[in-house]
Amino acid sequence: MSWVDDVKNSIPDHAKDIKLNLDAVINRSGLDEVDAHACALAAAVMAGNGELAFEIGMNGPLMGTPEREAAKTAAALMGQNNIWYPFVEMTDDANLKGLPPQLRMNAISTHGGTTADRFEAYSLAASIVGKCHFCVKAHYDTLKKEGYTVEQLRDIGRIAAVMNSVAKVLNS
């Protein structure tokens, strides 16, 4: 049994739509299987549900892959960046915008141990949950230039939305 089945079985009846959406966005995504699961992991980490993130990382196609750690790395960095960049924009201070953030982000240059486009996809999923307009736009545009279709980008958004809801339902 995969983590999807285990999680679906734990979702209460009041969230039946979410249960059905979970199966659809993970098992019938236009993304590669590993990427769909890694985007789900990044979204679950970003949504703050450690039990869900553990389930995804340990019971599915991410076991033994560098993508498992890359998804968690993307979520960790986006947890920081999804706060920093909106803060800078909200201040509307040209002096602040001109300063370097002086926040360590070295894992971006190594793509968290996976390919650049995969790391971007995981960062997009996390940033959607983090609701950072700046980061979502940057990752979306980069992936589009890398050849991702609008349907694949939509699927990353669908995964992020459903995983955010699953995380919240299971936390309640």
C-alpha positions as CSV (number, residue, x, y, z in Angstrom):
1,M,0.0,0.0,0.0
2,S,1.3,3.4,-0.9
3,W,1.3,6.5,1.2
4,V,-1.5,7.9,-0.9
5,D,-3.8,5.0,0.1
6,D,-2.8,5.3,3.8
7,V,-3.4,9.0,3.8
8,K,-6.7,8.7,1.9
9,N,-7.9,6.2,4.5
10,S,-7.2,8.7,7.3
11,I,-9.1,11.6,5.8
12,P,-12.5,12.1,7.4
13,D,-15.8,12.1,5.5
14,H,-16.2,15.8,5.7
15,A,-13.2,16.2,3.4
16,K,-14.3,13.6,0.8
17,D,-13.5,16.0,-2.0
18,I,-9.9,16.3,-0.7
19,K,-9.6,12.5,-0.5
20,L,-10.6,12.1,-4.1
21,N,-8.5,15.0,-5.2
22,L,-5.4,13.5,-3.5
23,D,-5.7,10.3,-5.6
24,A,-6.2,12.3,-8.8
25,V,-3.4,14.8,-8.4
26,I,-0.8,12.3,-7.4
27,N,-1.7,9.2,-9.3
28,R,-2.9,10.9,-12.5
29,S,-0.6,13.8,-12.8
30,G,1.2,14.9,-15.9
31,L,4.4,14.9,-14.0
32,D,6.9,12.1,-13.7
33,E,5.9,9.9,-10.7
34,V,8.9,10.9,-8.6
35,D,8.4,14.6,-9.3
36,A,4.7,14.4,-8.3
37,H,5.6,12.7,-5.0
38,A,8.5,15.1,-4.4
39,C,6.2,18.1,-5.0
40,A,3.7,16.6,-2.6
41,L,6.6,16.2,0.0
42,A,7.7,19.8,-0.5
43,A,4.1,21.0,-0.1
44,A,3.6,18.9,3.0
45,V,6.8,20.2,4.7
46,M,5.8,23.7,3.8
47,A,2.3,23.2,5.2
48,G,4.0,22.2,8.5
49,N,2.7,18.6,8.7
50,G,5.7,16.5,9.7
51,E,3.7,13.2,10.0
52,L,2.4,13.6,6.5
53,A,5.8,14.6,5.2
54,F,7.4,11.5,6.9
55,E,4.7,9.3,5.4
56,I,5.3,10.6,1.9
57,G,9.1,10.4,2.2
58,M,9.2,6.9,3.6
59,N,6.3,5.0,1.8
60,G,6.6,5.6,-1.9
61,P,8.8,6.2,-4.9
62,L,11.0,8.7,-3.1
63,M,12.8,6.1,-0.9
64,G,16.4,6.0,-1.8
65,T,16.3,8.9,-4.2
66,P,18.1,12.2,-4.0
67,E,14.7,13.9,-4.8
68,R,13.5,13.1,-1.3
69,E,16.2,15.3,0.3
70,A,15.9,17.9,-2.5
71,A,12.2,18.3,-1.9
72,K,12.8,18.9,1.8
73,T,15.7,21.3,1.0
74,A,13.5,23.3,-1.4
75,A,10.8,23.5,1.3
76,A,13.3,24.7,3.9
77,L,14.7,27.4,1.7
78,M,11.3,28.5,0.5
79,G,10.1,28.7,4.1
80,Q,12.8,31.4,4.5
81,N,12.5,33.1,1.1
82,N,8.7,33.1,1.0
83,I,8.9,35.4,4.0
84,W,12.0,37.4,3.1
85,Y,11.1,38.6,-0.4
86,P,7.5,39.6,0.4
87,F,8.9,41.5,3.4
88,V,11.2,43.4,1.1
89,E,8.4,44.2,-1.3
90,M,6.0,45.2,1.4
91,T,8.4,47.8,2.8
92,D,8.6,49.5,-0.6
93,D,12.0,50.8,0.5
94,A,14.4,51.2,-2.4
95,N,17.3,51.2,0.0
96,L,16.3,47.8,1.5
97,K,15.6,46.4,-2.0
98,G,19.2,47.4,-3.0
99,L,20.8,45.4,-0.1
100,P,21.8,41.8,-0.4
101,P,19.6,39.6,1.8
102,Q,22.7,38.1,3.6
103,L,20.8,34.9,4.1
104,R,22.5,31.6,3.3
105,M,21.0,29.9,0.2
106,N,23.8,27.8,-1.0
107,A,21.6,24.7,-1.6
108,I,20.0,26.6,-4.5
109,S,23.3,26.4,-6.5
110,T,23.5,22.7,-5.9
111,H,19.8,22.1,-6.6
112,G,19.5,20.2,-3.3
113,G,21.2,17.3,-4.9
114,T,18.9,16.9,-7.9
115,T,18.6,18.6,-11.3
116,A,17.9,22.3,-11.6
117,D,14.5,21.9,-13.1
118,R,13.3,19.3,-10.5
119,F,14.5,21.6,-7.7
120,E,12.6,24.5,-9.3
121,A,9.4,22.3,-9.4
122,Y,9.8,21.4,-5.7
123,S,10.4,25.1,-4.9
124,L,7.3,26.1,-6.9
125,A,5.2,23.6,-4.9
126,A,6.5,24.9,-1.6
127,S,6.2,28.6,-2.7
128,I,2.5,28.0,-3.7
129,V,1.8,26.8,-0.2
130,G,3.9,29.7,1.2
131,K,1.8,32.1,-0.9
132,C,4.8,34.1,-2.1
133,H,3.8,35.9,-5.3
134,F,7.4,36.8,-6.1
135,C,8.7,33.2,-5.6
136,V,5.8,31.6,-7.4
137,K,6.2,33.8,-10.4
138,A,10.0,33.3,-10.6
139,H,9.8,29.5,-10.3
140,Y,6.9,29.3,-12.7
141,D,8.6,31.4,-15.4
142,T,11.9,29.4,-15.0
143,L,10.1,26.1,-15.4
144,K,8.2,27.4,-18.4
145,K,11.5,28.4,-20.0
146,E,12.8,24.9,-19.2
147,G,10.0,23.4,-21.3
148,Y,7.4,22.5,-18.7
149,T,3.9,22.7,-20.2
150,V,1.1,24.8,-18.7
151,E,-0.6,21.5,-17.8
152,Q,2.4,20.3,-15.9
153,L,2.7,23.7,-14.1
154,R,-1.0,23.4,-13.3
155,D,-0.4,20.0,-11.9
156,I,2.3,21.3,-9.6
157,G,-0.3,23.9,-8.4
158,R,-2.9,21.2,-7.9
159,I,-0.6,19.1,-5.9
160,A,0.4,22.0,-3.7
161,A,-3.2,23.0,-3.1
162,V,-4.4,19.5,-2.3
163,M,-1.4,18.7,-0.1
164,N,-2.0,22.0,1.8
165,S,-5.6,21.0,2.4
166,V,-4.6,17.4,3.4
167,A,-2.1,18.7,5.9
168,K,-4.6,21.0,7.5
169,V,-7.4,18.4,7.6
170,L,-5.0,15.9,9.2
171,N,-3.8,18.6,11.7
172,S,-7.3,19.3,12.9
